[in-house]
């Protein structure tokens, strides 16, 4: 297999895009005007579009590529009802009395995703295993999450090994409301529903500029201008042109994903999706009976062969089996923020956007799309006390994240050599 640079992996199709090749949404001519114009046809943008349609507004979604061509069609498919990089204590410190309502909304959103997605392409249950026993212990951590309304149970080593197929972990947490889906199939379902409800999705139509006027917002596109009453920008780490501020507000970090043929997986009991608690997080999920999806962050100067070798070593350590080169390999952008939570962008009282999934994109994107569209349309709903404005230290944070990951990998290598 030819070595691919990070830029080539970012352009390579994901396993979901190979299974479900791109298809054109119901396309029409750019309308003269629309109550709501949404920039970006990923999960967040489509969730916002559905919310606006349900509120009785006309909706036009503009997509520079095709539906699901950004992060929404290139991720691992994990649906997780807790934010990344946060403990119960740190989340409470950040959100205060809004913590429990936020988690309840995130849990309800995750449940709605599973209800919306055909059962044959879903896996229920997700595990957060811990490399070594924590000071407080998994049982205490589970209690603290449960006090906030999260459905979670602690897991001992034997249960972990049975559920994950590896003896690597000392303890962990099982989230029964979490799981995994085919993310692109989910995106296509959202798009189909929008089409049925009368919304318009126009692919290969980039929003070039958004200019507030007295009575409307002028949205300039490749196909001409459209007058909008409200504009919702959902470019996240893939933002460009009119949505470029959503990318500038986060620190984009490239995440490499790959699928491997692992025949032994089907004979070792269950294999729930999991993401562990290392700084350089290890994660995996089963695809069918003989394939495994996993990934790692791609550091500067690394190519596909470097990432593949790292993942092959991890699979050997986790499952005691040697695997060949990946069946498929690609990469996607993850948008990081300083506090590990999404950042809201208020361009104008009629223009709103957000970015910063921090690696937990499916349930969080759905929730952000729904919640912010309610706010944009003047509907009372969940109140999120999140950072707003523009975060401008993106390059510094990307560099810091890469340093933390590199140091954690070095620490892991030393641990392996010592053992």
N, C-alpha and C positions, 0 to 999 in steps of 0.2 A: 504494500500500500504506500502511495506517495505521501511524503511528509507535507502537511498543510500548515501554513502560517495561521496565526490567530484570525487575521482578516478573512482568510479562506474558510476557516471553520465557522465564522460568523455568517458566511454566505451559504454554507452547505445546508441542504435540507435536513430537518429533524426526522426522527423515525415516524412521528405522527404525520408529517407532511408527505412522507413517502407512502404511508398507508392510505392517506386521504389526500391525494394530489389537489392542488389549488383548483378551486372552482369559482366561477364568477357569480357573485350575488346578483339578484335581480337588478339590473342596471337600467337607468333611464337618463334623460337629459338633466342637466343641472337646473333645478327649479329657480324661478325668479326670486322667491322669498320662502322662508321657513321660520316657524315659531322658534325652533331650537336647531342649531347646527352643532354637530359633535365632530371633533377632529380626532380620529383614531378609532379603528374598528377592531380593537382588542376586547378583552373581557370588561375592563372598566368603562370604555366608551359604549359598548353594546348594552351593558347593564344600565347605564345612564339613559340611553335611547329608549329602552323598554319602560323605564320609570316615567319619562316624559310622555311617551305614547299613552301610558295608563292614566296620566293626568289630563289627557285630552289635547295635547299639543301636536302640531305637525312637526316631523323630525326628519332631518337630513344628516346622514353620517358620511363624512369625507375620509377616505383612506388612501394614503400615498401609494401603498402596495396593493395587497389583497387581504381579505378578511383573515385575521390570525397570522399574518406574516411576521409580526414582531414577537415580543416575548410570550404572548399568549399561545402561540403555536410551537414554541421552542423550549418549553420548560419540562420539568420532570413529572408534572401532573399531580403533585401533592396538594391535597385540600386540608389545611391545618387551621384549627380555631384559636390559636394563640399566636401573637406576633413573634418575630424573630428577635434574638439577642436580649430578651427580657425575662426576668424572674417575676414572680408575683409582687415582690417588694419593689423592684425597680419600676414596674408598670404602674403600681399605685403611687409611687413618688412622682411619676410623670403626669398621670391622669387624675389623681385624687378620687373624688366621689364619682367620677365618670367611668372608673375602671370597670366595675361590674356591668353597667349598661353597655359599655363598648364590647366586652367579652360576650355578653348575652347576644348582642346583635351579630357578632362575628360567628358565634355558634349557630344561630338561626340561619345565617347566610350559608354556612357550610352544609347544613341539613337541606336547605333548598336546592343546593347544587346537586346533591346526591338524588334528591327526588326528581330533579329535572333531567338527569342523565340516565340512560338505559342501564339497568342493573348488570348486563353482561359486560359492560366496559368500566365497571367500578370495583374498587376494593375497599371495604370498610375496615377501619382500624389503622392507627399510625403509632409508632413507638419512638420515644426519645430515650435511647440508651445512654448510659454514662460509662465512660472508659474506666473510671475508678470510683469507688464509693465516695459520695460527697460528704462534707462535714455534717450537714444537717440530715442527710439521708433522703432517699427517694420517698419514703413514707411521709416525712415532714413536708417535703416539697409538694407532694400530692395534696396534703391537707390544706396547704396555703392556696393552691390553685382552686381546690373545691370550695373554700370559703368565698371565693369570688364567682362561684357558679359554674366552674369548668368541670366537665365529666372526665375524671382521670383516676387511674388506679396504679399503685406502685407495683413493680415487677421484680421478682427475685431472679438470680442467675439461671436457675433451671427453667423457669417460664420464659425468660428471654431467649435462651438457647433453642427452646422448642418453637418459639414464635418467629425467630429471625434466622435460625439455621446456623448460628455461630456462637462459640463460647467466649467471644471477645470481651463481653461487657459484664460489669459487676452488678449493676442494678439499672433500673430504668422506669419510665412512665408509659402507660398505655392509655391513649386517647381514643375512646370508642367512637366519638363523633367525627373523627378525622378519617383520612383515607387517601385514595388515589383514583384518578380518572384519566381518560384520554382527553387532554385539554383542547385539542383542535376540534374533536367531535363535539365537545361542549360549546365551543365558539360558533361552530356551524349551526348548532341548534338555536343559539341566541339569535343569529342572523336570520334564520328561517322564520322565527317567531316575529321578529321586527318586520320582515317582509309581509307576513300574513296580516299584521296589524296596520299596515299601510305606511310604514316608515320607508324611507329611501336610503339605500347604501350605495354609494358611488365609489367604486374602486379605481385605482390608478388616477386619483384626482387629489393632488396635494393642496393643502391650504397654505397659500404663500404669505398672506398677510391678513391681520384682523384689525380693523380700524373703527372705533366707536364713533357714531354720528349722533345727531340730536335725537332722532326717532328710531333708529335702527343701528345695527352693527354691520358694516360692510366687510364681507369675507371674500378676499380675492383668491381665486383658484386657477389651476391650469386650464379650466374650461370656461372661465369667466367669473363674474361677480355674483354673489348671492347675498340678499338682505336677510339678516337674522334678528330675531327679538332677543335671543340669548345664545351664548356660545359656551360650550364645555370642551376643554382641551384635555385629552387623555393620551398624550404621546409617551409619558413616563420616560424611561431611559432611551427610547427610540425617537424622541421628539426631534423634529427638523422643521425648517422654514418657520411657519407661524407657530408651531409647537416647540420650537427649539429651547424655550425657557424651561420646559419640564425636564429636559436632559441636563441643562446647565445647572439646575438646582440640586442635582444628585451627583454622586460619585459613581460613574459606571465601572463595573468590574466584570470581566469576561468569565463566564462559567462554561466549562467544557462538559458535554454530556456524551455518553457512548453506550451502546448496547453490546453485550458479549454473549456468546453461546456458552452456557454452563449446564451441560446435560444432567449433572448430579443433583441439581436443585429439586427436581420433581420427587426424589426419593427421600428427602430429609425432613418431611413434615411441612409445616407452614412457613411462609416467608412474608411477614407483614412489611409494608413500607416503613422505613425508618430514617431518621436523621439524628446523628449523635451530638454530643455536647462539646466536641473539640473546637478550638478556634478555627482550625482548618477542617470544617465539618465533613464527616464521611456520611454518605447516604446511599440508599439503594432501594429498588423495588423490582419485583418480579414481573416479567412480561411473558405471559403464557407459561408453558411447562419447562422450557429449556433456555430461556433468555433472561438476562439481567440488565437493568438500566442503572447506571451509576454516573458519577461525575466528580469534577474537582475544579477549583478556580485555576484559570490559566494565568501564570505570572509572566512578566515581560521576558521576551526572548525564548519562551517556550513554544514549541510547535506541537502538532498533533501526536507525533511519536513520543515526545516527552510526557505528554499528558496520558497517553495510552499506557506507557510503561509504568507510570505511577498508579494508574487504576488497576493494572494487572497485578502489581504487587499487593495492593489493598485486597483484591479478591482472593489472592492466595493466602493472605494473612487471615481474612475473615472466614473463608470456607475451606481452606486447605486444598484448593484445586488450582491447577495451572490452566490458564485460558490463553487462547490465541489472540491475534489482533482483533480489534472491535469489528462487529458486523457493520456498524454505522457510527459516525462521529460528527458532532457539530458543536456549536457554541451559541450562547445568547448573552445579552447584557443584563446584569442585575443592578438596580439603582439603589445605592446606599445613602442614608442620611445620618447626621450626627447622633440623633437620639434613637435611631432604629425604628422610627415611625414615619408614616407618610407626611409629606409637606404639601400644604394647600397654597394655591396661587390665586390671589385676588387681583385680577387685572383691571376690573371695573365691576360695579355692582351687577352688571349683566354678563360678565365674562369670568369664568372660574375654571381652574384646572388643578391638577394634583400630580405628584410623582413620588417615587420612593417606596417600592414594595419590600425592599430589604430581604428578598429571597422567599417571601411568602405571598406570592402574587394572586392565586386563584380566588380564595375566599375574601382576602383583603381588597382586591381590585373590584370584586362584585359589590362589596359593602361600600367602598368609596364612591363608586359610580352611582349607586342608589341614593346614598346619603347626601352627596353634594348636589345631585340633581334636584332633590327635594328642597335643599337650601336655595338653589338658583331659582326655583319656581315659586318660592315663598311658602312652601309646605313645611309645617312643623314636624320635626322628626328627631333622630338621634343627634345630640349636640356633641361634636368632637372638639376638644381643646388641643388642637395640633398646631405645630409650628407653621407660620405663614411667611410669605415673602420669598426672597431669593437667597439660596445658600451658594456662596461664591468661592468656597475653598475646596471645590471638587477635586482638583488635581492632588492637593495635599492629603485629602482623606483617602483617595485611591492609593496613593503611595503608602500611607500608614497601614491601610488594610492589607496591602501586598506584603509589607514587612512583617506584620503579625502572622500572616499565613506562612511565609517563608520560615520564620522562627519556629512556628509550631511543627512544621514538617521536619526541620532539623532536630527538634526535640524528639519527635517520633522515631526518627532514624537511630538516634542514640539509644532510645529505649529498646529498640529491636536488637541492636548490636549488643547491648548489655545483657539481654536475656539469652 
